[in-house]
Amino acid sequence: MHARCNTHSSQEGRFTLQRKWFLALASLALVLSSLSVAQTLTPLVHQPPDGILIAFQLTDGTVMVQGNAASDWYKLTPDITGSYVKGTWTRLPDLPSGYVPYAFASAVLADGRLIVEGGEYNNWNFALTNQGAVYNPLTNTWTKLQPPPGWGYIGDSPSSMLPDNTYIIGDKLHRNIAILNPKTMKWKQGTLPGKTDFNSEEGWTLMPDGTILTADVRNAPNSEKYVPSLKEWVTAGSTIVDLHSPYSGSCLPYGGGCYHPPGEIGPAILRPDGTVFATGSTPTGGNSGHTSIYTPGANPTDPGTWTPGPNFPRGDNAGDSFAALLPNGNVLVLGVSGTLYEFDGTNLTAGPYGPGALMVLPTGEVLVGAGSTAAYSSSGTYSSAWQPTISSCPTSVTRGSTYQISGTQFNGLSQANAFGDEMETATNYPLVRITNQSTGHVFYARTHDHSTMGVATGSATVSTNFDVPASMETGASTLVVVANGIPSQPFSLTVN
């Protein structure tokens, strides 16, 4: 939710702030602050034609972004060496006529398509639209998606992929949820027992046990978990510190009545150690945003425990902002000031100025999209225990053909990207990268029909299918499976 006071002022304030970020980033040098870890922001050689509101990692290795106008979409393709910094941009089709959303629910599906659902704004008007569409990268087309039956308004609702490859979305204005089966494109819905408040402004974090964790906004500091096996919500205890900033304005009128926003909250990221780092907006009477660390219990219905984390320095906060998981296990968080922070499990350290949407790239860098787009990298690296492993893969493949590959941890240990509520850009799915040994040239094989969209799947065998590019180079090559910027050990194969 980006509303602050009323329809006009909330829109104007948000977009004015955003444009200030873009102009500031474009005009300021990308410099490093004095930190205990090395951090760099490397500007892209070819800047996006219209900036970036939000970015999605497609399963063919390209990045799909929504431009600042909201009506325009582009694709970033890495260069032949696999560099996104040196990548090039291509214009993509517009959404169906009349649908120009901003601040919507979204996900990359297990078959490789992208779903965009709802929108707080449509054509830059506060609308809580219930429109939706699905982008198919194979046909380069959008297809309209009907809303769940009876849902007249969706807006900026929380959503997530579930381990069984279905897509779940929360009704912003009620306690209702709906689940989409991507194979049939049919919705199932219902009001699940146990939810203590409506879904507005909440962010959802997928956990290793398949539950979805959320810190309530209206009922802060309460937190809850959705348990798919029980089809109900259970308590996850108190976050101890207040992670939300209450809304103090009048109602926001929309077609269905009067909406009273409950406030804002920051993003929450599952870390490799199994804890969740949850960030906050500035609470009533506070000087800066709080953070809290969630440790799950022994089973899905166990509430788990919360421990207060460090406050944001300099009076900053992360309300309605982005976060991403770095390959080294640290969490990168964008403060509303435009400052990037790294949380290392103990400390929240201020880094360079880099406002804009955050998304983890297959290279381990984080795309920082704004008026001037850059790739963020940090020191340190991943533990070998976090890597995907390949147990079964053909040693010889033919261009233009499809193959199955299996192993462990193909989906990574986290969704790896989060926002305060809407604008979900999770990357918990496998990518396949093939490098020709003779030329060193890099090619991504489109993955699809993953066996699961769960996270931190451990020793369980998982699989995906990959399409060998028809135009890639032949000969001796190496293949890696990449999850959230972390590659497997290379696997040798021959491309025919």
C-alpha positions in Angstrom: 0.0 0.0 0.0 1.3 3.4 -1.0 -1.5 5.5 0.3 -0.7 8.1 3.0 -3.6 10.6 3.4 -6.0 10.6 0.6 -6.2 9.4 -3.0 -4.5 12.5 -4.5 -2.0 13.2 -1.8 -1.0 9.6 -1.3 -0.3 9.2 -5.0 1.4 12.5 -5.4 3.6 11.9 -2.3 4.7 8.4 -3.3 5.5 9.3 -6.9 7.2 12.6 -5.9 9.4 10.7 -3.5 10.1 8.1 -6.1 11.1 10.7 -8.7 13.3 12.4 -6.2 15.0 9.0 -5.7 15.5 8.6 -9.4 16.9 12.1 -9.9 19.1 11.8 -6.9 20.6 8.5 -8.0 21.0 9.7 -11.6 22.8 12.8 -10.4 25.0 11.4 -7.6 28.1 9.3 -8.1 27.7 5.7 -7.0 30.3 5.7 -4.2 31.1 3.5 -1.3 30.8 4.4 2.3 33.4 3.3 4.9 32.3 -0.2 5.8 33.8 -3.3 7.3 32.8 -5.2 4.1 33.4 -4.3 0.5 30.4 -3.2 -1.4 30.1 -1.9 -4.9 27.4 -0.5 -7.1 28.2 -0.9 -10.8 26.0 1.1 -13.2 24.6 -0.8 -16.1 26.3 0.1 -19.4 22.9 0.3 -21.1 20.4 1.9 -18.8 16.7 0.8 -19.0 14.8 3.0 -21.4 12.3 4.1 -18.7 13.8 3.2 -15.4 12.4 0.3 -13.3 9.4 0.2 -11.0 9.7 -3.6 -10.4 11.9 -6.4 -11.9 11.3 -10.2 -12.3 13.8 -12.9 -13.0 12.4 -15.0 -15.9 13.5 -18.7 -16.1 15.3 -18.2 -19.4 17.9 -15.9 -17.6 16.4 -12.7 -18.8 15.0 -10.0 -16.5 11.6 -8.5 -17.2 10.9 -5.0 -15.8 8.0 -2.5 -15.6 9.0 1.0 -16.7 8.3 4.1 -14.7 5.4 4.9 -16.9 3.8 1.7 -15.6 2.4 1.0 -19.1 5.7 0.0 -20.6 7.6 -3.3 -20.1 11.1 -4.3 -21.1 13.5 -7.3 -21.1 17.1 -7.2 -20.0 19.2 -9.9 -21.7 22.7 -10.6 -20.4 25.6 -10.4 -22.9 27.4 -13.4 -24.3 29.7 -13.6 -21.2 26.6 -13.7 -18.9 27.0 -10.1 -17.7 23.9 -8.2 -16.8 25.9 -5.0 -16.4 26.6 -5.2 -20.1 23.2 -6.6 -21.1 20.8 -5.1 -23.6 17.2 -4.1 -23.5 14.2 -5.1 -25.6 10.7 -3.6 -25.6 8.0 -6.1 -24.6 4.2 -5.9 -25.3 1.9 -3.7 -23.1 -0.6 -5.3 -20.8 -4.2 -5.8 -22.1 -5.9 -2.5 -22.9 -7.2 -0.6 -19.9 -4.9 -2.4 -17.4 -1.9 -0.2 -16.3 -1.3 -1.3 -12.7 1.1 -0.1 -10.1 1.7 -1.9 -6.8 0.2 -5.3 -7.6 0.5 -8.9 -6.5 2.8 -11.1 -8.7 4.8 -14.2 -9.1 6.8 -16.2 -11.7 4.9 -19.5 -12.0 6.4 -23.0 -12.1 5.8 -23.2 -15.8 7.8 -20.0 -16.4 5.0 -17.6 -17.0 4.5 -14.4 -15.0 1.3 -13.5 -13.2 0.4 -9.9 -12.5 -2.8 -9.6 -10.4 -4.6 -6.5 -9.2 -3.0 -3.1 -8.5 -3.4 -0.4 -5.9 -3.4 2.1 -8.8 -4.6 1.7 -12.4 -3.6 4.4 -14.9 -2.2 6.1 -11.8 -5.6 6.4 -10.2 -6.3 4.8 -6.8 -8.6 1.9 -7.8 -7.8 -1.4 -6.1 -8.4 -2.9 -9.5 -9.3 -6.6 -9.8 -7.8 -6.9 -13.3 -5.0 -9.4 -13.9 -2.9 -10.9 -16.7 -0.4 -13.6 -17.4 2.7 -13.1 -19.6 3.9 -16.1 -21.6 7.6 -15.6 -22.6 7.3 -18.3 -25.3 4.7 -16.4 -27.2 5.7 -12.9 -25.9 2.0 -12.2 -25.2 -0.2 -11.2 -22.2 -3.5 -13.0 -21.6 -6.2 -11.5 -19.4 -6.9 -13.4 -16.1 -10.3 -13.3 -14.5 -10.3 -12.5 -10.8 -11.5 -15.0 -8.2 -15.3 -15.2 -8.3 -16.9 -12.3 -6.5 -13.7 -10.4 -6.0 -14.6 -6.9 -7.1 -11.3 -5.4 -5.7 -7.8 -6.8 -5.3 -5.4 -3.9 -5.3 -2.0 -4.4 -3.6 -2.7 -7.8 -2.0 -0.1 -10.2 -0.5 0.6 -13.4 -2.5 3.0 -16.3 -2.8 3.6 -19.5 -4.7 3.0 -22.6 -2.5 5.2 -25.7 -2.6 2.6 -27.6 -4.6 3.0 -25.0 -7.4 -0.3 -23.2 -6.8 -0.5 -19.5 -6.4 -2.2 -18.0 -3.2 -3.4 -14.5 -2.9 -5.0 -12.7 0.1 -8.1 -10.5 -0.2 -6.8 -7.1 0.8 -10.1 -5.9 2.2 -11.1 -9.1 4.0 -9.7 -12.3 5.6 -10.5 -14.3 2.4 -7.9 -16.0 0.3 -7.9 -17.5 -3.2 -5.7 -20.2 -4.7 -5.0 -20.4 -8.5 -4.2 -23.7 -10.2 -1.9 -22.6 -13.0 -2.6 -25.7 -15.0 -6.3 -25.1 -15.2 -6.3 -21.4 -14.5 -9.2 -21.9 -12.1 -9.5 -20.3 -8.7 -10.6 -21.8 -5.4 -11.4 -19.5 -2.5 -12.6 -19.4 1.0 -12.3 -17.6 4.4 -9.9 -19.8 6.3 -10.3 -20.0 10.1 -7.9 -18.4 12.5 -7.0 -15.2 10.8 -7.1 -12.3 13.3 -7.3 -9.4 10.8 -7.7 -8.6 7.1 -4.8 -9.1 4.7 -4.2 -5.4 3.9 -0.5 -4.3 3.9 0.8 -7.6 5.1 3.9 -9.3 3.6 4.0 -13.1 3.2 7.2 -15.1 3.7 7.2 -18.8 2.5 8.9 -21.0 5.1 10.7 -24.4 4.6 7.8 -26.3 6.2 5.4 -24.9 3.6 3.7 -22.4 5.9 3.4 -18.7 5.2 4.5 -16.3 7.9 3.1 -12.8 8.2 3.5 -10.0 10.7 0.1 -8.4 11.1 -0.3 -4.7 10.4 -3.7 -3.9 11.8 -3.1 -6.2 14.8 0.6 -5.4 15.3 2.6 -6.7 17.0 0.8 -10.0 16.4 2.1 -12.5 13.8 0.4 -15.5 12.2 1.1 -18.5 10.0 -1.0 -20.1 7.2 -0.7 -23.9 7.4 -1.7 -25.4 4.0 -2.1 -28.9 5.3 -4.7 -27.7 7.9 -6.1 -24.9 5.7 -6.1 -22.5 8.6 -4.1 -19.8 10.3 -2.3 -20.3 13.6 -0.5 -17.9 15.8 3.2 -17.1 15.4 3.3 -15.0 18.6 4.2 -11.4 19.1 7.0 -9.6 17.1 7.8 -8.0 20.5 8.6 -4.6 18.8 6.1 -2.8 16.7 7.0 -3.2 13.0 4.2 -1.1 11.6 3.5 2.6 11.2 -0.1 3.4 11.9 -2.1 5.2 9.3 -3.3 8.6 10.5 -5.3 9.9 7.6 -9.0 9.8 6.6 -10.5 7.1 4.5 -9.6 6.5 0.9 -12.7 6.3 -1.3 -12.9 3.7 -4.0 -15.7 2.1 -6.0 -16.7 -0.3 -3.2 -16.7 2.2 -0.3 -14.2 3.7 2.1 -10.9 2.0 2.8 -9.0 2.8 6.0 -5.4 1.6 5.6 -3.9 0.1 8.7 -0.4 1.5 8.1 2.8 0.2 6.6 5.4 -2.5 7.3 8.8 -3.4 5.9 10.0 -6.5 4.0 10.8 -9.9 5.7 13.4 -12.3 4.4 14.1 -15.9 5.2 17.8 -16.4 5.8 19.9 -19.6 5.3 20.0 -20.3 9.0 16.2 -20.7 8.9 15.4 -17.4 10.7 13.4 -14.6 9.2 14.7 -11.0 9.4 11.6 -8.8 9.5 11.9 -5.0 9.1 9.6 -2.2 10.1 8.3 1.2 9.3 8.5 3.9 12.0 6.0 3.2 14.8 4.0 5.8 16.6 6.2 7.8 18.9 9.3 6.2 17.4 12.4 7.8 15.9 13.3 4.9 13.5 12.1 1.6 12.3 12.5 -1.6 14.4 13.5 -5.0 13.2 12.7 -8.4 14.7 14.1 -11.9 14.1 11.7 -14.9 13.9 12.9 -18.4 14.8 10.4 -21.1 13.7 9.2 -23.9 16.0 9.6 -27.6 15.7 6.5 -28.1 13.6 4.1 -26.0 11.5 1.7 -25.2 14.4 4.4 -24.3 16.8 4.3 -20.5 17.2 8.1 -20.1 17.2 9.8 -17.2 18.9 10.7 -13.5 18.0 13.7 -11.6 19.2 14.1 -7.9 18.6 16.8 -7.0 16.2 18.8 -3.7 15.6 16.9 -0.5 14.9 17.6 1.3 11.7 20.3 4.0 12.2 19.9 7.7 11.4 16.2 7.7 12.0 15.6 5.5 8.9 13.1 2.7 8.3 12.0 0.2 5.6 8.2 0.8 5.4 6.9 -0.2 2.0 10.4 -0.9 0.7 12.5 -3.7 -0.8 14.9 -6.3 0.5 16.9 -9.1 -1.1 19.0 -12.0 0.2 22.7 -11.9 -0.8 24.6 -15.1 -1.6 26.7 -14.6 1.5 23.6 -14.9 3.7 23.3 -11.2 4.5 20.0 -9.3 3.9 20.2 -6.2 1.8 17.5 -3.7 2.8 16.5 -0.4 1.2 15.7 2.3 3.7 13.1 4.9 2.8 16.0 7.4 2.7 17.5 5.6 -0.2 20.3 4.1 1.8 21.1 0.4 1.4 21.7 -1.6 4.6 23.2 -5.0 5.1 22.1 -7.2 8.0 24.7 -9.9 8.8 22.7 -11.7 11.5 23.7 -9.2 14.2 24.4 -5.8 12.8 22.5 -3.6 10.4 25.2 -1.6 8.6 24.6 1.4 6.3 26.0 1.2 2.9 25.9 3.2 -0.4 23.0 5.3 -1.5 21.0 3.2 -4.1 17.2 3.7 -4.1 15.1 1.5 -6.3 13.6 -2.0 -6.7 15.9 -4.8 -5.6 16.1 -8.3 -7.2 18.7 -11.0 -7.0 20.4 -11.9 -10.3 21.8 -15.3 -11.3 25.3 -13.8 -11.0 24.8 -13.2 -7.2 24.6 -9.5 -7.8 21.4 -7.6 -6.9 19.8 -5.4 -9.5 19.1 -2.0 -8.1 16.6 -0.5 -10.4 15.8 3.2 -10.5 16.4 6.2 -12.7 20.0 5.0 -12.9 20.2 1.2 -12.6 23.1 -0.6 -11.1 24.3 -4.0 -9.9 25.1 -4.3 -6.2 27.7 -6.8 -5.0 29.0 -7.5 -1.5 32.1 -9.3 -0.1 31.9 -12.9 1.2 30.4 -15.8 -0.5 28.0 -18.7 0.1 28.5 -21.8 2.1 28.9 -25.0 0.1 25.9 -26.4 2.1 23.7 -23.8 0.4 24.5 -24.8 -3.1 22.1 -26.8 -5.4 23.4 -30.3 -6.2 22.9 -32.2 -9.4 22.2 -35.9 -9.1 20.8 -36.7 -12.6 21.5 -34.9 -15.9 22.1 -36.1 -19.4 25.8 -35.9 -20.5 24.8 -35.2 -24.1 22.1 -32.8 -25.2 20.8 -31.5 -28.5 20.0 -27.9 -29.4 16.3 -27.2 -29.4 15.4 -30.2 -27.2 14.0 -30.5 -23.7 15.5 -32.5 -20.8 14.9 -33.2 -17.2 17.5 -32.5 -14.5 17.2 -33.5 -10.8 19.1 -33.0 -7.6 18.7 -31.1 -4.3 18.0 -27.5 -3.3 17.1 -26.3 -6.8 14.8 -23.7 -5.4 17.3 -22.2 -3.0 16.9 -21.5 0.7 14.6 -18.5 0.5 12.2 -16.6 -1.8 15.2 -14.2 -1.6 13.2 -11.0 -2.5 10.5 -9.2 -0.6 8.6 -5.9 -0.3 6.5 -4.5 2.6 3.4 -6.0 1.2 2.7 -6.2 -2.6 5.2 -6.2 -5.5 6.4 -9.8 -4.9 9.5 -10.7 -6.9 10.5 -14.1 -5.4 13.2 -16.1 -7.2 12.8 -19.5 -5.5 13.1 -21.5 -8.7 16.0 -23.1 -10.6 17.8 -21.6 -13.5 20.1 -23.6 -15.8 23.2 -21.9 -17.1 25.4 -23.6 -19.8 28.9 -22.4 -20.6 30.8 -23.4 -23.7 34.3 -24.6 -22.6 36.0 -23.4 -25.8 34.6 -19.9 -26.1 33.5 -19.2 -22.6 30.2 -18.0 -23.9 27.2 -18.3 -21.5 23.7 -19.5 -22.4 20.6 -19.9 -20.2 18.3 -22.9 -20.9 14.7 -22.0 -20.0 13.5 -24.0 -17.1 9.9 -24.9 -16.5 7.5 -27.3 -14.7 9.6 -27.5 -11.5 8.6 -30.4 -9.2 8.1 -27.9 -6.4 8.1 -24.2 -5.6 9.1 -24.8 -1.9 12.2 -23.4 -0.3 15.0 -25.0 1.7 14.0 -28.4 0.5 17.1 -30.0 2.0 18.0 -33.5 0.9 14.7 -34.1 -0.9 15.2 -34.9 -4.6 13.6 -32.2 -6.8 13.6 -31.6 -10.5 12.9 -29.3 -13.4 12.9 -29.4 -17.2 15.2 -27.3 -19.3 15.1 -26.3 -23.0 18.5 -26.2 -24.7 18.6 -23.0 -26.8 18.4 -23.7 -30.5 21.0 -21.1 -31.3 23.6 -21.9 -28.6 27.2 -23.1 -29.5 27.9 -26.8 -29.7 30.7 -28.8 -28.1 32.1 -29.5 -24.7 30.3 -27.4 -22.1 29.6 -27.1 -18.4 26.1 -26.8 -16.8 25.2 -25.4 -13.4 21.8 -25.0 -11.7 21.5 -21.6 -10.1 19.1 -20.7 -7.2 19.0 -17.2 -5.9 22.4 -16.3 -7.3 24.1 -19.5 -5.9 25.4 -22.0 -8.5 25.8 -25.8 -8.2 29.1 -27.4 -8.9 29.6 -27.6 -12.7 28.4 -30.6 -14.6 30.1 -31.6 -17.8 28.1 -32.3 -20.9 28.3 -32.1 -24.7 25.9 -29.9 -26.7 25.1 -31.3 -30.2 
